[in-house]
Amino acid sequence: MPAPTLGVVARPQLPPEHFRSVVETADAVGLDELWLWEDCFLAGGIATSAMALSWSSRVKVGLGLVPVPFRNPALAAMELATLCRAFPGRFRFGLGHGVQDWMEQIGARPASPLTLLHDYVVAVRGLLAGETVTARGSYVHLTEVALDWPPPKTPTILVGASGPKTLALAGAVGDGTILTGGTSTSRLRWAREHIDRGRAEAGRTSPHPIVLYLLATTDAVTPERAAAEKLGDGVDDLVVAGDASSVAAGVRRWASAGADTVVLQPFADEPDLEGFVRFVGEEVAPLIHG
């Protein structure tokens, strides 16, 4: 089995003015990927992705994910195409429902999130492929829209999913899937079954990589820390903790269960994000990549 791609989440609770040192550390220590979130109402995902890409030269930057009720699909395609062209081969992104309570707060919660996500992914893929897109769906309304600057190569569109219907949708219309932190190895295998069902029903046979967020810490997971992350029971199958060899063993366990990219997600109370990135890049990565 090939070694998984290894990344770290730079959680958006970090103030934007403190973000540059994390990016530069990730670039310097040889980390494969640095992933960003667009959580409401913190730093914007497109802006932070552009910042991270411009402050680095080799690390890949992932945005997981873009909440589709948040932006018109034409605007999303313009922004994503710009980053793909400006930083070829270094930008990955996912599209997803977003947190429905947040979408309610901004007046953008759809009656059918699945319909919106399906039509949105189809429209954005067409735009990024350089097509002229007309759509007359329940949520996506485009009339002969085409990008002047589509990427030279249509980028991979990941879909964030957790429930069975969205997982099947990810298999049907996505090029890969993002799974959230708190996904056990058994849940990962279960998710792959639903993804593959969607792929089979859509007649898709191309590879479908899975990006998985995995909670990680070098400290003990106390009941208080577990409660703060809303882990519930079964912490041992939801978190990797300890020294580099313990964390690397955990990464390999989730990779064996089907994850192609394992993105280590620090706890919200992590006091030293640069140190965590350095730990993953300098100590864990060599154990994963041999």
N, C-alpha and C positions, 0 to 999 in steps of 0.2 A: 504494500500500500504506500503510495507517495506521501511525503510529509505534507501536512496541511499548511496553508498560508496562515501566518500568525499576525494578529493585530491587537490594538488597544483602543478602547473608547475614551475619548476626551469628553467627559460628561459636561453638558452645557451649564452646569452650576458654576463653572469657572468663569469669572468676569472676563469679557473680551480683551481688556487691556493686559491680562495676565496670560494670554493664550500663546503668545509668540514663543516663549521659552519652552513650552511643551512641544510645539511643532519642531523647533530646532533640535531639541533633545532627541525626538523620534527620528529625525533625519540623520543625526550624528551617530546614533548607536546602531543603525542598520535595521530598524524595525521594518517589517514588510509593509504594514498598512496602519494608518491612523484613521479611526472612524469618528464621525460627528453625528450628533442628533439635532433635530429641529423640534425641541420641546417648547410648548407655550408656557410662559411668554418671555423666553430667554433670548439668546442670540439667534439671528436668522441663519438657517442652514446654508443657503447659497453664499451669503457674505462670508461666513466663517470658512467655507470650503475654498473660496477664492483667496482668503488670507492664508490659509494653511498651504495651499499650492504655491503661492508666491513666496512664502517664507522658507520653502524647502526645495530640494533639487532632485531627490530620488524616492522618498517615501510616497507610496500611493495613499490617496485620501479617499475615504468612503463617506458618503452621506446616506445615512440610513435611519430615518427615511424622509422623503418629501410627503407631507400629508396632502392628499389630492384635493380635499375640499378647500384648501387654503389658497390655491392659485388657479387661474385660468390655464388650461393645458397649453395654449399657445405661448403664454408667458413662461411657463415651466420649461417648455421645449427650447425657447430662446436662451434662457439662462443655462440650461444643461448643455446645449450645443456650444455655447460660448466657452464654458470650462473644458469641454472635451477637445475643442479645437486649440485652445490656448495652452493646454497641458496634456498633449496626446499620450495616452497610455497610462496616465497617473490618476484618473478620476473614476470612481465607481459610485453608483447611486441606486437607491431603491425608491419605489412608490408604494404608498399604503394608505389605509383608512385614516390614520391619525387617531388620537384619543377622542372619542365621541363627546365626552363632556366638554372638552376644549372647543370642539367644533360647534357645540351648542352655544358656548359663550360668545362666539364671533358671528352667530347667525348663519352658519354654513353647514349644519348637520343635515345630511341627506336622509330621505325616507328609506332609500335602498342603497346602503354603502357598497354592496356587491356590484350593482348596476353601474354606479359611478366609477368604481375602480376598474371594471372591465372596459368601459368605453374610454376612460381616460388613458389607460395603458395603450389601447389600440391606437388612439389618436396621437399620443406622444411618440409612439414608435414610428408611425407614418411620417410625422414631421421630421424626426431625427434621421429618417431614411431619405429625406429629400423629396418626399411626395407632396403633392397638392391635396390637401385633406378637406373634405366636406363631411360634416357629421350632423345628424339631426336626431340625437338621442334625447333621453329624459333630462340629462344634465349637461352633456357636451354639445355645444352648438358652434360649429365652425363652417364658414363658407369660403371655399377655395383659398385656404390658408396654406402658405408655403414659406419655409425659412429661406432667407437669402444666404445664410451661412450654416448649412447643416454640416455635421461632422463628415469627414471623408469616408469613415466607416461607421455604420450604425452601431451605437454602443449597446452593451448588454443592459437590459432593464431587469433589475431585481424587484421582487414584490414582497413586501412585508406581510406575514400571515401568521395566524395562530389557530383559528378555528377550522374545522374540516371543510367548510364551503370555500373559505378564502384560500386555504391550502390547495384545494383542487383548482381554483381559479388561477392561482400562481403557476401551477403546472400547465394550465391550458394556454395562458397568454404571457406569462413571464419567462425570462431567460434564466432565472435563478430565484431563490427564495431567501429572505432574511427571517431568522427565528430569534425571538426575544430571549433575554436573560431569564433564568428560571426554567429553562427547558431541560428536563432530565434526558438521559440517554434513551430510556424507553419511549419517552415522548418524542424524541427526535426520530426514532424508527417509525413511530406511528405517523408522524408528520410526513415522512418520506412516502409512506403508503398512499396517503391522500394526494400528495403532489403527483405521484406516478399515475394515479387514477385519472387526474385531470389531464396529464400529458397523453395518456392512452386514448381518452375520449376525443381529444383534439388532434390526434394523429401526429403528435410531436415526438421525434426520436433523437433530437440533438441533446448533448449533455446538459444537465440542469444542476449547477453547483448550489450548495447550501452554505450561507453565511450564518454563523451562530454566535450570539453574544453569550459569554460564559463569565459569571461572577467570580472574581478572584481576589485574594488578599494574602499578604504575607503574615498577617496576624491571626489570632484565634477568632472564630466566629461565635461570639457570645449570643445568648438568647436575645439581648437587646439589639445587637447588630442585625440578627436575622429578622427580627420583627420590623426594624426600620426599613429593610429591603422587601418586606412582605413575602418572605420565603415560606412561611408555614412549616409543615413537617418535611422530613426527608432532606435536610440540608446537605447531607453528605453526597446526594446525587444531584445537587443543584449548584454547588460551589466547589472551586479548587482553592486550597489554602496551604500555606507553609512555605518551605524553601523552594528553590528553583527545580529540584528534582521532583518534588511533589506536584508542583504546578504543571511541569512538563508531562508527568504521567497522566494528570487529569486531561490535558489537552489531547494527548494520544487516545484516551478513552473516548472522548467525544468524537474525535476524528474516525475512530474505528466504528462508531455508531452511525456515521454518515455525513459528518460536517467536513466540507472542503476548506473553509476558512473559519478559524476559531478566533474570535475577537474578545480578548480578556477585558472584562468590565469591572473597573475598580469600584469598591463600595462608595456610597455617597459621602461617608465620613473620612475618606482617604485624605490624609493631611499633606501628602507630598506627591502630586501627580507626576512631576518630572522624575522623581525617584522611582516611582512605579514603572514609568516608561523605560527608564534606564535598566531596571531590574529585568523587565521582559526582554528588552533588546540585547542586553549583555550576558544575562545568565540563563534565561529560559530558551531563547531562540537557538543558541548553539546546541542545546540538548534535543531540540525538535529537528533541526536541519542537519545534525550530524557534523 
